[in-house]
Amino acid sequence: MADIFKNVGPWLCIYCRKPPMSYQPNRAAGGELGFGGMTVADGGQGFRSGEQDGDCPRPGKLFLGRGLSDQPSTDAYPENATGVEAPAPERKVMGFLDHLEDLRWTLIKSAAVFGIFVTLIAYYVDDFGLILSRPLMQVKADYPAMNTDLITNSPMGVFSVIIDICLLGGLVMSLPFILFFFGQFIAPALTKREMKVLLPTCVSAFVLFLGGSSFGYFLLTPSTIRVAYELNQMMHYTVLWTADRYYSLLMWLVLGMGAAFEFPLLIVLAVYMGLIEVATLRKYRRHAIVVIFIIAAVITPTPDPINQSLFALPLILLYEIAILVASQLKRRRKDEILEA
């Protein structure tokens, strides 16, 4: 046993800041092998700590041992030294349950903000109802004989109207805060390079959604109502606008256009992440145009080509803009790689 400690001992670790253990013969009868307070019978000689047993002033500090002849003095170990270079501070490692807890609070904050705006809109529901009736009034200016009085065909229809108004307004007004909360949630998992992309992405997503919603509110909805009224006039039908159907149509067009305007942003992100190449987007341009017109036919409530074109043309333009932006990002990324 003594031979084992004699060969291995100088390279073991001790748990204090004092110099590592020195090998000293122990001539006492029935000598014991001393190592940090632990003794083993060795038949006459052994290791003895440089300090008395129990005299280690700062236990728990890992210190790598070296050979017996070249051990440094006590002064070689400064007060704050640990013997091993301290690693750079790392991010706090979070477990699966910690991520779920963060996600839970993100959802709670988003729901709270959404609820606040829904409550605010419900309190001023009359004023918001007049604002949402503006596309109908805009068409009435072109057709003075059109009856724009909204009716309900069931006693409970007014509740559907109020819910539609509150949900539509609450979603649009709370969207910037929801994007901010989810940006905070995913930020710790991103690198510095990805963090530079997060803020422009959130801003672009909000601007595109707001632009699409405005396009649907100011242009697409009046155009749809105008076409529907002209067709009813051609068939000599009397038009009675039910409130729940009108607000459902408005919400579908406004939110649908807002979501559709996010399509270019998804293209740019896919190119930035390397999921698709710009050459592929250019190659399948005609296929993309066909898909856009199919989406327009699904979203627009009237089958006429005017509204479908009105919906599809902005998306085709945004598709071309997305290709240009993606090309610039790809070129800039190559330049960064070359500089690195």
Phi and psi restraints in degrees (value plus and minus 20) as a CYANA .aco file:
   2 ALA   PHI     -82.1   -42.1
   2 ALA   PSI     -59.1   -19.1
   3 ASP   PHI     -84.3   -44.3
   3 ASP   PSI     -56.9   -16.9
   4 ILE   PHI     -82.5   -42.5
   4 ILE   PSI     -69.4   -29.4
   5 PHE   PHI     -86.8   -46.8
   5 PHE   PSI     -51.2   -11.2
   6 LYS   PHI     -86.0   -46.0
   6 LYS   PSI     -56.2   -16.2
   7 ASN   PHI    -105.5   -65.5
   7 ASN   PSI     -56.2   -16.2
   8 VAL   PHI    -116.4   -76.4
   8 VAL   PSI     -50.2   -10.2
   9 GLY   PHI     -72.5   -32.5
   9 GLY   PSI     -65.9   -25.9
  10 PRO   PHI     -79.8   -39.8
  10 PRO   PSI     -38.7     1.3
  11 TRP   PHI    -123.9   -83.9
  11 TRP   PSI     -16.9    23.1
  12 LEU   PHI     -98.7   -58.7
  12 LEU   PSI     151.7   191.7
  13 CYS   PHI    -124.7   -84.7
  13 CYS   PSI     124.0   164.0
  14 ILE   PHI    -135.9   -95.9
  14 ILE   PSI     140.6   180.6
  15 TYR   PHI    -128.5   -88.5
  15 TYR   PSI      39.5    79.5
  16 CYS   PHI    -181.3  -141.3
  16 CYS   PSI     154.1   194.1
  17 ARG   PHI    -111.4   -71.4
  17 ARG   PSI     -23.4    16.6
  18 LYS   PHI     -94.9   -54.9
  18 LYS   PSI     145.6   185.6
  19 PRO   PHI     -79.4   -39.4
  19 PRO   PSI     131.5   171.5
  20 PRO   PHI     -80.0   -40.0
  20 PRO   PSI     147.2   187.2
  21 MET   PHI     -84.7   -44.7
  21 MET   PSI     126.4   166.4
  22 SER   PHI    -129.8   -89.8
  22 SER   PSI     128.4   168.4
  23 TYR   PHI    -108.5   -68.5
  23 TYR   PSI     100.1   140.1
  24 GLN   PHI    -151.1  -111.1
  24 GLN   PSI     116.7   156.7
  25 PRO   PHI     -87.8   -47.8
  25 PRO   PSI     126.6   166.6
  26 ASN   PHI    -143.1  -103.1
  26 ASN   PSI      85.1   125.1
  27 ARG   PHI    -107.7   -67.7
  27 ARG   PSI     -19.3    20.7
  28 ALA   PHI     -82.8   -42.8
  28 ALA   PSI     127.3   167.3
  29 ALA   PHI     -80.6   -40.6
  29 ALA   PSI     118.0   158.0
  30 GLY   PHI      39.0    79.0
  30 GLY   PSI      19.2    59.2
  31 GLY   PHI     -70.5   -30.5
  31 GLY   PSI     130.6   170.6
  32 GLU   PHI    -139.3   -99.3
  32 GLU   PSI     131.5   171.5
  33 LEU   PHI    -111.3   -71.3
  33 LEU   PSI      92.7   132.7
  34 GLY   PHI    -118.6   -78.6
  34 GLY   PSI     111.6   151.6
  35 PHE   PHI    -169.1  -129.1
  35 PHE   PSI      78.3   118.3
  36 GLY   PHI      39.7    79.7
  36 GLY   PSI      16.0    56.0
  37 GLY   PHI      73.4   113.4
  37 GLY   PSI     -31.2     8.8
  38 MET   PHI    -120.5   -80.5
  38 MET   PSI     110.0   150.0
  39 THR   PHI    -139.2   -99.2
  39 THR   PSI     122.8   162.8
  40 VAL   PHI    -155.4  -115.4
  40 VAL   PSI     113.8   153.8
  41 ALA   PHI     -82.7   -42.7
  41 ALA   PSI     111.2   151.2
  42 ASP   PHI    -148.4  -108.4
  42 ASP   PSI     -18.1    21.9
  43 GLY   PHI      61.4   101.4
  43 GLY   PSI       2.1    42.1
  44 GLY   PHI     115.1   155.1
  44 GLY   PSI     -39.6     0.4
  45 GLN   PHI    -169.8  -129.8
  45 GLN   PSI     139.2   179.2
  46 GLY   PHI    -190.3  -150.3
  46 GLY   PSI    -192.2  -152.2
  47 PHE   PHI    -113.5   -73.5
  47 PHE   PSI     120.1   160.1
  48 ARG   PHI    -149.5  -109.5
  48 ARG   PSI     114.4   154.4
  49 SER   PHI     -85.8   -45.8
  49 SER   PSI     128.1   168.1
  50 GLY   PHI     -83.1   -43.1
  50 GLY   PSI     -38.6     1.4
  51 GLU   PHI    -135.7   -95.7
  51 GLU   PSI     140.8   180.8
  52 GLN   PHI     -88.3   -48.3
  52 GLN   PSI     132.2   172.2
  53 ASP   PHI     -77.2   -37.2
  53 ASP   PSI     114.9   154.9
  54 GLY   PHI      60.1   100.1
  54 GLY   PSI     -17.6    22.4
  55 ASP   PHI    -116.6   -76.6
  55 ASP   PSI     -10.6    29.4
  56 CYS   PHI     -92.0   -52.0
  56 CYS   PSI      94.3   134.3
  57 PRO   PHI     -93.0   -53.0
  57 PRO   PSI     -51.9   -11.9
  58 ARG   PHI    -152.7  -112.7
  58 ARG   PSI      57.3    97.3
  59 PRO   PHI     -89.8   -49.8
  59 PRO   PSI     138.6   178.6
  60 GLY   PHI      79.1   119.1
  60 GLY   PSI     -26.2    13.8
  61 LYS   PHI    -114.7   -74.7
  61 LYS   PSI      98.3   138.3
  62 LEU   PHI     -94.3   -54.3
  62 LEU   PSI     111.2   151.2
  63 PHE   PHI    -158.8  -118.8
  63 PHE   PSI     102.2   142.2
  64 LEU   PHI     -97.4   -57.4
  64 LEU   PSI     110.9   150.9
  65 GLY   PHI    -101.8   -61.8
  65 GLY   PSI     137.9   177.9
  66 ARG   PHI    -149.9  -109.9
  66 ARG   PSI    -192.0  -152.0
  67 GLY   PHI     -82.1   -42.1
  67 GLY   PSI     140.3   180.3
  68 LEU   PHI     -89.2   -49.2
  68 LEU   PSI     -54.5   -14.5
  69 SER   PHI    -101.7   -61.7
  69 SER   PSI     -39.0     1.0
  70 ASP   PHI    -138.4   -98.4
  70 ASP   PSI      12.1    52.1
  71 GLN   PHI     -91.8   -51.8
  71 GLN   PSI     114.2   154.2
  72 PRO   PHI     -93.3   -53.3
  72 PRO   PSI     143.2   183.2
  73 SER   PHI     -97.7   -57.7
  73 SER   PSI     153.8   193.8
  74 THR   PHI     -80.9   -40.9
  74 THR   PSI     -52.5   -12.5
  75 ASP   PHI     -88.3   -48.3
  75 ASP   PSI     -35.9     4.1
  76 ALA   PHI     -94.3   -54.3
  76 ALA   PSI     -30.7     9.3
  77 TYR   PHI    -131.8   -91.8
  77 TYR   PSI      80.4   120.4
  78 PRO   PHI     -84.5   -44.5
  78 PRO   PSI     150.7   190.7
  79 GLU   PHI     -80.3   -40.3
  79 GLU   PSI     -59.9   -19.9
  80 ASN   PHI    -119.5   -79.5
  80 ASN   PSI     -10.6    29.4
  81 ALA   PHI     -99.3   -59.3
  81 ALA   PSI     130.0   170.0
  82 THR   PHI    -138.2   -98.2
  82 THR   PSI     -25.1    14.9
  83 GLY   PHI      69.9   109.9
  83 GLY   PSI     -41.2    -1.2
  84 VAL   PHI    -151.2  -111.2
  84 VAL   PSI     116.4   156.4
  85 GLU   PHI     -80.4   -40.4
  85 GLU   PSI     108.2   148.2
  86 ALA   PHI     -86.5   -46.5
  86 ALA   PSI     112.9   152.9
  87 PRO   PHI     -89.7   -49.7
  87 PRO   PSI     139.9   179.9
  88 ALA   PHI     -85.9   -45.9
  88 ALA   PSI     125.0   165.0
  89 PRO   PHI     -78.9   -38.9
  89 PRO   PSI     114.0   154.0
  90 GLU   PHI    -130.4   -90.4
  90 GLU   PSI     143.8   183.8
  91 ARG   PHI     -87.9   -47.9
  91 ARG   PSI     132.3   172.3
  92 LYS   PHI     -86.7   -46.7
  92 LYS   PSI     107.0   147.0
  93 VAL   PHI     -99.4   -59.4
  93 VAL   PSI     105.1   145.1
  94 MET   PHI    -129.8   -89.8
  94 MET   PSI     119.1   159.1
  95 GLY   PHI    -105.2   -65.2
  95 GLY   PSI     159.0   199.0
  96 PHE   PHI     -82.7   -42.7
  96 PHE   PSI     -61.7   -21.7
  97 LEU   PHI     -87.3   -47.3
  97 LEU   PSI     -53.2   -13.2
  98 ASP   PHI     -84.7   -44.7
  98 ASP   PSI     -61.1   -21.1
  99 HIS   PHI     -84.4   -44.4
  99 HIS   PSI     -59.7   -19.7
 100 LEU   PHI     -83.7   -43.7
 100 LEU   PSI     -57.3   -17.3
 101 GLU   PHI     -85.8   -45.8
 101 GLU   PSI     -63.0   -23.0
 102 ASP   PHI     -82.8   -42.8
 102 ASP   PSI     -61.7   -21.7
 103 LEU   PHI     -83.9   -43.9
 103 LEU   PSI     -58.1   -18.1
 104 ARG   PHI     -82.1   -42.1
 104 ARG   PSI     -64.6   -24.6
 105 TRP   PHI     -89.4   -49.4
 105 TRP   PSI     -53.1   -13.1
 106 THR   PHI     -82.6   -42.6
 106 THR   PSI     -65.1   -25.1
 107 LEU   PHI     -85.9   -45.9
 107 LEU   PSI     -57.4   -17.4
 108 ILE   PHI     -84.9   -44.9
 108 ILE   PSI     -64.5   -24.5
 109 LYS   PHI     -85.0   -45.0
 109 LYS   PSI     -60.9   -20.9
 110 SER   PHI     -84.1   -44.1
 110 SER   PSI     -63.7   -23.7
 111 ALA   PHI     -85.9   -45.9
 111 ALA   PSI     -54.9   -14.9
 112 ALA   PHI     -86.1   -46.1
 112 ALA   PSI     -64.9   -24.9
 113 VAL   PHI     -84.1   -44.1
 113 VAL   PSI     -62.9   -22.9
 114 PHE   PHI     -81.0   -41.0
 114 PHE   PSI     -62.2   -22.2
 115 GLY   PHI     -84.8   -44.8
 115 GLY   PSI     -56.7   -16.7
 116 ILE   PHI     -83.2   -43.2
 116 ILE   PSI     -65.6   -25.6
 117 PHE   PHI     -89.1   -49.1
 117 PHE   PSI     -56.3   -16.3
 118 VAL   PHI     -83.3   -43.3
 118 VAL   PSI     -61.7   -21.7
 119 THR   PHI     -84.6   -44.6
 119 THR   PSI     -60.8   -20.8
 120 LEU   PHI     -83.0   -43.0
 120 LEU   PSI     -62.6   -22.6
 121 ILE   PHI     -88.4   -48.4
 121 ILE   PSI     -58.1   -18.1
 122 ALA   PHI     -82.9   -42.9
 122 ALA   PSI     -52.8   -12.8
 123 TYR   PHI     -90.0   -50.0
 123 TYR   PSI     -55.5   -15.5
 124 TYR   PHI    -130.5   -90.5
 124 TYR   PSI      21.6    61.6
 125 VAL   PHI     -83.6   -43.6
 125 VAL   PSI     -51.9   -11.9
 126 ASP   PHI     -83.5   -43.5
 126 ASP   PSI     -66.5   -26.5
 127 ASP   PHI     -84.7   -44.7
 127 ASP   PSI     -62.0   -22.0
 128 PHE   PHI     -87.6   -47.6
 128 PHE   PSI     -52.4   -12.4
 129 GLY   PHI     -82.4   -42.4
 129 GLY   PSI     -59.1   -19.1
 130 LEU   PHI     -86.8   -46.8
 130 LEU   PSI     -58.2   -18.2
 131 ILE   PHI     -84.0   -44.0
 131 ILE   PSI     -62.3   -22.3
 132 LEU   PHI     -94.0   -54.0
 132 LEU   PSI     -36.3     3.7
 133 SER   PHI    -105.2   -65.2
 133 SER   PSI     -21.0    19.0
 134 ARG   PHI     -78.8   -38.8
 134 ARG   PSI     -63.7   -23.7
 135 PRO   PHI     -78.2   -38.2
 135 PRO   PSI     -55.0   -15.0
 136 LEU   PHI     -87.8   -47.8
 136 LEU   PSI     -61.1   -21.1
 137 MET   PHI     -87.0   -47.0
 137 MET   PSI     -52.6   -12.6
 138 GLN   PHI     -83.8   -43.8
 138 GLN   PSI     -59.7   -19.7
 139 VAL   PHI     -91.9   -51.9
 139 VAL   PSI     -55.6   -15.6
 140 LYS   PHI     -82.6   -42.6
 140 LYS   PSI     -49.6    -9.6
 141 ALA   PHI     -84.0   -44.0
 141 ALA   PSI     -49.9    -9.9
 142 ASP   PHI    -104.9   -64.9
 142 ASP   PSI     -46.2    -6.2
 143 TYR   PHI    -148.8  -108.8
 143 TYR   PSI      64.7   104.7
 144 PRO   PHI     -80.0   -40.0
 144 PRO   PSI     -47.1    -7.1
 145 ALA   PHI     -97.6   -57.6
 145 ALA   PSI     -27.9    12.1
 146 MET   PHI     -92.4   -52.4
 146 MET   PSI     112.7   152.7
 147 ASN   PHI    -105.5   -65.5
 147 ASN   PSI      97.3   137.3
 148 THR   PHI    -129.0   -89.0
 148 THR   PSI      -6.3    33.7
 149 ASP   PHI     -91.4   -51.4
 149 ASP   PSI     103.2   143.2
 150 LEU   PHI    -104.3   -64.3
 150 LEU   PSI     117.0   157.0
 151 ILE   PHI    -145.3  -105.3
 151 ILE   PSI     147.4   187.4
 152 THR   PHI    -142.7  -102.7
 152 THR   PSI     118.6   158.6
 153 ASN   PHI    -122.8   -82.8
 153 ASN   PSI      -6.5    33.5
 154 SER   PHI    -171.2  -131.2
 154 SER   PSI     130.3   170.3
 155 PRO   PHI     -80.7   -40.7
 155 PRO   PSI     -48.9    -8.9
 156 MET   PHI    -115.9   -75.9
 156 MET   PSI     -15.8    24.2
 157 GLY   PHI     -84.2   -44.2
 157 GLY   PSI     -47.3    -7.3
 158 VAL   PHI     -84.4   -44.4
 158 VAL   PSI     -50.4   -10.4
 159 PHE   PHI     -86.9   -46.9
 159 PHE   PSI     -59.9   -19.9
 160 SER   PHI     -82.2   -42.2
 160 SER   PSI     -58.3   -18.3
 161 VAL   PHI     -83.9   -43.9
 161 VAL   PSI     -67.6   -27.6
 162 ILE   PHI     -83.6   -43.6
 162 ILE   PSI     -60.7   -20.7
 163 ILE   PHI     -84.2   -44.2
 163 ILE   PSI     -62.8   -22.8
 164 ASP   PHI     -82.1   -42.1
 164 ASP   PSI     -63.8   -23.8
 165 ILE   PHI     -81.8   -41.8
 165 ILE   PSI     -66.4   -26.4
 166 CYS   PHI     -86.8   -46.8
 166 CYS   PSI     -62.5   -22.5
 167 LEU   PHI     -87.1   -47.1
 167 LEU   PSI     -62.9   -22.9
 168 LEU   PHI     -83.4   -43.4
 168 LEU   PSI     -70.0   -30.0
 169 GLY   PHI     -86.9   -46.9
 169 GLY   PSI     -60.3   -20.3
 170 GLY   PHI     -84.5   -44.5
 170 GLY   PSI     -58.7   -18.7
 171 LEU   PHI     -87.5   -47.5
 171 LEU   PSI     -64.2   -24.2
 172 VAL   PHI     -85.6   -45.6
 172 VAL   PSI     -61.5   -21.5
 173 MET   PHI     -97.0   -57.0
 173 MET   PSI     -48.5    -8.5
 174 SER   PHI    -111.9   -71.9
 174 SER   PSI     -27.2    12.8
 175 LEU   PHI     -77.9   -37.9
 175 LEU   PSI     -63.2   -23.2
 176 PRO   PHI     -80.0   -40.0
 176 PRO   PSI     -58.8   -18.8
 177 PHE   PHI     -89.6   -49.6
 177 PHE   PSI     -58.8   -18.8
 178 ILE   PHI     -83.9   -43.9
 178 ILE   PSI     -62.6   -22.6
 179 LEU   PHI     -82.2   -42.2
 179 LEU   PSI     -59.2   -19.2
 180 PHE   PHI     -84.9   -44.9
 180 PHE   PSI     -63.6   -23.6
 181 PHE   PHI     -84.3   -44.3
 181 PHE   PSI     -62.7   -22.7
 182 PHE   PHI     -91.4   -51.4
 182 PHE   PSI     -49.1    -9.1
 183 GLY   PHI     -84.3   -44.3
 183 GLY   PSI     -60.7   -20.7
 184 GLN   PHI     -82.8   -42.8
 184 GLN   PSI     -54.7   -14.7
 185 PHE   PHI     -88.2   -48.2
 185 PHE   PSI     -62.5   -22.5
 186 ILE   PHI    -110.5   -70.5
 186 ILE   PSI     -29.4    10.6
 187 ALA   PHI     -80.0   -40.0
 187 ALA   PSI     -62.9   -22.9
 188 PRO   PHI     -81.5   -41.5
 188 PRO   PSI     -42.2    -2.2
 189 ALA   PHI    -108.9   -68.9
 189 ALA   PSI     -20.7    19.3
 190 LEU   PHI    -120.8   -80.8
 190 LEU   PSI     131.1   171.1
 191 THR   PHI    -100.4   -60.4
 191 THR   PSI     153.2   193.2
 192 LYS   PHI     -81.3   -41.3
 192 LYS   PSI     -58.0   -18.0
 193 ARG   PHI     -85.6   -45.6
 193 ARG   PSI     -59.1   -19.1
 194 GLU   PHI     -93.6   -53.6
 194 GLU   PSI     -50.0   -10.0
 195 MET   PHI     -85.2   -45.2
 195 MET   PSI     -52.3   -12.3
 196 LYS   PHI     -85.5   -45.5
 196 LYS   PSI     -43.4    -3.4
 197 VAL   PHI    -108.8   -68.8
 197 VAL   PSI     -44.9    -4.9
 198 LEU   PHI     -82.7   -42.7
 198 LEU   PSI     -70.4   -30.4
 199 LEU   PHI     -83.7   -43.7
 199 LEU   PSI     -69.2   -29.2
 200 PRO   PHI     -79.7   -39.7
 200 PRO   PSI     -53.1   -13.1
 201 THR   PHI     -86.4   -46.4
 201 THR   PSI     -64.7   -24.7
 202 CYS   PHI     -84.5   -44.5
 202 CYS   PSI     -62.9   -22.9
 203 VAL   PHI     -84.1   -44.1
 203 VAL   PSI     -63.2   -23.2
 204 SER   PHI     -84.8   -44.8
 204 SER   PSI     -59.3   -19.3
 205 ALA   PHI     -82.6   -42.6
 205 ALA   PSI     -62.6   -22.6
 206 PHE   PHI     -88.5   -48.5
 206 PHE   PSI     -62.6   -22.6
 207 VAL   PHI     -83.7   -43.7
 207 VAL   PSI     -63.1   -23.1
 208 LEU   PHI     -85.7   -45.7
 208 LEU   PSI     -61.6   -21.6
 209 PHE   PHI     -84.2   -44.2
 209 PHE   PSI     -62.7   -22.7
 210 LEU   PHI     -85.7   -45.7
 210 LEU   PSI     -59.8   -19.8
 211 GLY   PHI     -85.3   -45.3
 211 GLY   PSI     -62.5   -22.5
 212 GLY   PHI     -85.4   -45.4
 212 GLY   PSI     -60.4   -20.4
 213 SER   PHI     -85.2   -45.2
 213 SER   PSI     -60.9   -20.9
 214 SER   PHI     -85.0   -45.0
 214 SER   PSI     -59.7   -19.7
 215 PHE   PHI     -81.4   -41.4
 215 PHE   PSI     -63.4   -23.4
 216 GLY   PHI     -87.2   -47.2
 216 GLY   PSI     -54.8   -14.8
 217 TYR   PHI     -97.3   -57.3
 217 TYR   PSI     -67.2   -27.2
 218 PHE   PHI    -107.1   -67.1
 218 PHE   PSI     -43.5    -3.5
 219 LEU   PHI    -142.1  -102.1
 219 LEU   PSI     -71.5   -31.5
 220 LEU   PHI     -91.8   -51.8
 220 LEU   PSI     -63.8   -23.8
 221 THR   PHI     -84.2   -44.2
 221 THR   PSI     -68.5   -28.5
 222 PRO   PHI     -79.7   -39.7
 222 PRO   PSI     -58.2   -18.2
 223 SER   PHI     -84.1   -44.1
 223 SER   PSI     -61.1   -21.1
 224 THR   PHI     -84.3   -44.3
 224 THR   PSI     -63.0   -23.0
 225 ILE   PHI     -85.1   -45.1
 225 ILE   PSI     -58.8   -18.8
 226 ARG   PHI     -83.6   -43.6
 226 ARG   PSI     -65.8   -25.8
 227 VAL   PHI     -84.3   -44.3
 227 VAL   PSI     -62.5   -22.5
 228 ALA   PHI     -82.6   -42.6
 228 ALA   PSI     -60.6   -20.6
 229 TYR   PHI     -87.2   -47.2
 229 TYR   PSI     -61.3   -21.3
 230 GLU   PHI     -84.0   -44.0
 230 GLU   PSI     -59.5   -19.5
 231 LEU   PHI     -86.0   -46.0
 231 LEU   PSI     -58.5   -18.5
 232 ASN   PHI     -86.1   -46.1
 232 ASN   PSI     -58.2   -18.2
 233 GLN   PHI     -85.4   -45.4
 233 GLN   PSI     -59.1   -19.1
 234 MET   PHI     -84.2   -44.2
 234 MET   PSI     -55.4   -15.4
 235 MET   PHI    -110.2   -70.2
 235 MET   PSI     -15.8    24.2
 236 HIS   PHI      39.6    79.6
 236 HIS   PSI      22.8    62.8
 237 TYR   PHI    -120.3   -80.3
 237 TYR   PSI     128.7   168.7
 238 THR   PHI    -108.4   -68.4
 238 THR   PSI     105.9   145.9
 239 VAL   PHI    -112.2   -72.2
 239 VAL   PSI     103.0   143.0
 240 LEU   PHI    -141.8  -101.8
 240 LEU   PSI      94.4   134.4
 241 TRP   PHI    -107.9   -67.9
 241 TRP   PSI      94.6   134.6
 242 THR   PHI    -103.5   -63.5
 242 THR   PSI     120.5   160.5
 243 ALA   PHI     -84.4   -44.4
 243 ALA   PSI     -63.2   -23.2
 244 ASP   PHI     -86.0   -46.0
 244 ASP   PSI     -58.3   -18.3
 245 ARG   PHI     -88.9   -48.9
 245 ARG   PSI     -57.0   -17.0
 246 TYR   PHI     -87.0   -47.0
 246 TYR   PSI     -66.2   -26.2
 247 TYR   PHI     -90.9   -50.9
 247 TYR   PSI     -51.1   -11.1
 248 SER   PHI     -85.5   -45.5
 248 SER   PSI     -62.2   -22.2
 249 LEU   PHI     -81.5   -41.5
 249 LEU   PSI     -63.3   -23.3
 250 LEU   PHI     -83.4   -43.4
 250 LEU   PSI     -65.0   -25.0
 251 MET   PHI     -85.3   -45.3
 251 MET   PSI     -59.3   -19.3
 252 TRP   PHI     -83.7   -43.7
 252 TRP   PSI     -64.6   -24.6
 253 LEU   PHI     -91.7   -51.7
 253 LEU   PSI     -62.3   -22.3
 254 VAL   PHI     -87.9   -47.9
 254 VAL   PSI     -72.2   -32.2
 255 LEU   PHI     -90.0   -50.0
 255 LEU   PSI     -54.6   -14.6
 256 GLY   PHI     -83.6   -43.6
 256 GLY   PSI     -62.8   -22.8
 257 MET   PHI     -88.9   -48.9
 257 MET   PSI     -57.6   -17.6
 258 GLY   PHI     -81.3   -41.3
 258 GLY   PSI     -62.6   -22.6
 259 ALA   PHI     -90.1   -50.1
 259 ALA   PSI     -57.5   -17.5
 260 ALA   PHI     -85.4   -45.4
 260 ALA   PSI     -52.3   -12.3
 261 PHE   PHI     -91.8   -51.8
 261 PHE   PSI     -30.2     9.8
 262 GLU   PHI     -99.4   -59.4
 262 GLU   PSI     -31.6     8.4
 263 PHE   PHI     -76.3   -36.3
 263 PHE   PSI     -65.5   -25.5
 264 PRO   PHI     -82.1   -42.1
 264 PRO   PSI     -55.3   -15.3
 265 LEU   PHI     -84.1   -44.1
 265 LEU   PSI     -59.2   -19.2
 266 LEU   PHI     -83.6   -43.6
 266 LEU   PSI     -56.6   -16.6
 267 ILE   PHI     -84.5   -44.5
 267 ILE   PSI     -65.7   -25.7
 268 VAL   PHI     -82.8   -42.8
 268 VAL   PSI     -63.3   -23.3
 269 LEU   PHI     -84.5   -44.5
 269 LEU   PSI     -58.6   -18.6
 270 ALA   PHI     -83.8   -43.8
 270 ALA   PSI     -59.7   -19.7
 271 VAL   PHI     -88.3   -48.3
 271 VAL   PSI     -61.7   -21.7
 272 TYR   PHI     -83.0   -43.0
 272 TYR   PSI     -56.7   -16.7
 273 MET   PHI    -104.7   -64.7
 273 MET   PSI     -22.2    17.8
 274 GLY   PHI      60.1   100.1
 274 GLY   PSI      -3.7    36.3
 275 LEU   PHI     -99.3   -59.3
 275 LEU   PSI     -43.5    -3.5
 276 ILE   PHI    -168.9  -128.9
 276 ILE   PSI     132.9   172.9
 277 GLU   PHI    -121.5   -81.5
 277 GLU   PSI     131.8   171.8
 278 VAL   PHI     -82.9   -42.9
 278 VAL   PSI     -56.4   -16.4
 279 ALA   PHI     -81.9   -41.9
 279 ALA   PSI     -53.7   -13.7
 280 THR   PHI     -87.1   -47.1
 280 THR   PSI     -60.0   -20.0
 281 LEU   PHI     -83.6   -43.6
 281 LEU   PSI     -60.1   -20.1
 282 ARG   PHI     -90.4   -50.4
 282 ARG   PSI     -56.3   -16.3
 283 LYS   PHI     -85.4   -45.4
 283 LYS   PSI     -59.8   -19.8
 284 TYR   PHI    -122.7   -82.7
 284 TYR   PSI      12.1    52.1
 285 ARG   PHI     -81.0   -41.0
 285 ARG   PSI     -65.8   -25.8
 286 ARG   PHI     -84.5   -44.5
 286 ARG   PSI     -57.3   -17.3
 287 HIS   PHI     -84.6   -44.6
 287 HIS   PSI     -59.3   -19.3
 288 ALA   PHI     -84.1   -44.1
 288 ALA   PSI     -58.3   -18.3
 289 ILE   PHI     -83.7   -43.7
 289 ILE   PSI     -61.0   -21.0
 290 VAL   PHI     -82.6   -42.6
 290 VAL   PSI     -63.8   -23.8
 291 VAL   PHI     -82.5   -42.5
 291 VAL   PSI     -59.8   -19.8
 292 ILE   PHI     -82.5   -42.5
 292 ILE   PSI     -61.8   -21.8
 293 PHE   PHI     -87.7   -47.7
 293 PHE   PSI     -53.1   -13.1
 294 ILE   PHI     -85.1   -45.1
 294 ILE   PSI     -63.6   -23.6
 295 ILE   PHI     -81.9   -41.9
 295 ILE   PSI     -59.8   -19.8
 296 ALA   PHI     -82.5   -42.5
 296 ALA   PSI     -59.3   -19.3
 297 ALA   PHI     -86.6   -46.6
 297 ALA   PSI     -50.6   -10.6
 298 VAL   PHI     -97.5   -57.5
 298 VAL   PSI     -62.5   -22.5
 299 ILE   PHI     -98.0   -58.0
 299 ILE   PSI     -64.6   -24.6
 300 THR   PHI     -88.6   -48.6
 300 THR   PSI     114.4   154.4
 301 PRO   PHI     -96.4   -56.4
 301 PRO   PSI     -37.9     2.1
 302 THR   PHI    -127.4   -87.4
 302 THR   PSI     124.8   164.8
 303 PRO   PHI    -105.2   -65.2
 303 PRO   PSI     -12.8    27.2
 304 ASP   PHI     -93.3   -53.3
 304 ASP   PSI     128.6   168.6
 305 PRO   PHI     -89.3   -49.3
 305 PRO   PSI     -40.4    -0.4
 306 ILE   PHI     -85.5   -45.5
 306 ILE   PSI     -71.3   -31.3
 307 ASN   PHI     -87.8   -47.8
 307 ASN   PSI     -56.5   -16.5
 308 GLN   PHI     -83.3   -43.3
 308 GLN   PSI     -61.8   -21.8
 309 SER   PHI     -87.4   -47.4
 309 SER   PSI     -57.2   -17.2
 310 LEU   PHI     -83.6   -43.6
 310 LEU   PSI     -52.0   -12.0
 311 PHE   PHI    -100.0   -60.0
 311 PHE   PSI     -60.2   -20.2
 312 ALA   PHI     -98.5   -58.5
 312 ALA   PSI     -56.4   -16.4
 313 LEU   PHI     -80.7   -40.7
 313 LEU   PSI     -64.6   -24.6
 314 PRO   PHI     -80.9   -40.9
 314 PRO   PSI     -56.7   -16.7
 315 LEU   PHI     -88.1   -48.1
 315 LEU   PSI     -57.4   -17.4
 316 ILE   PHI     -84.4   -44.4
 316 ILE   PSI     -61.1   -21.1
 317 LEU   PHI     -83.5   -43.5
 317 LEU   PSI     -63.0   -23.0
 318 LEU   PHI     -86.1   -46.1
 318 LEU   PSI     -52.2   -12.2
 319 TYR   PHI     -82.8   -42.8
 319 TYR   PSI     -63.5   -23.5
 320 GLU   PHI     -86.9   -46.9
 320 GLU   PSI     -59.5   -19.5
 321 ILE   PHI     -83.8   -43.8
 321 ILE   PSI     -59.0   -19.0
 322 ALA   PHI     -82.6   -42.6
 322 ALA   PSI     -57.8   -17.8
 323 ILE   PHI     -84.2   -44.2
 323 ILE   PSI     -62.6   -22.6
 324 LEU   PHI     -84.1   -44.1
 324 LEU   PSI     -65.0   -25.0
 325 VAL   PHI     -84.6   -44.6
 325 VAL   PSI     -62.3   -22.3
 326 ALA   PHI     -83.4   -43.4
 326 ALA   PSI     -56.8   -16.8
 327 SER   PHI     -83.8   -43.8
 327 SER   PSI     -62.0   -22.0
 328 GLN   PHI     -84.0   -44.0
 328 GLN   PSI     -62.0   -22.0
 329 LEU   PHI     -84.5   -44.5
 329 LEU   PSI     -59.9   -19.9
 330 LYS   PHI     -84.2   -44.2
 330 LYS   PSI     -61.5   -21.5
 331 ARG   PHI     -86.3   -46.3
 331 ARG   PSI     -61.5   -21.5
 332 ARG   PHI     -85.7   -45.7
 332 ARG   PSI     -57.2   -17.2
 333 ARG   PHI     -85.7   -45.7
 333 ARG   PSI     -59.6   -19.6
 334 LYS   PHI     -84.1   -44.1
 334 LYS   PSI     -59.8   -19.8
 335 ASP   PHI     -83.2   -43.2
 335 ASP   PSI     -60.7   -20.7
 336 GLU   PHI     -83.4   -43.4
 336 GLU   PSI     -60.2   -20.2
 337 ILE   PHI     -84.5   -44.5
 337 ILE   PSI     -60.9   -20.9
 338 LEU   PHI     -86.6   -46.6
 338 LEU   PSI     -59.6   -19.6
 339 GLU   PHI     -86.7   -46.7
 339 GLU   PSI     -54.1   -14.1
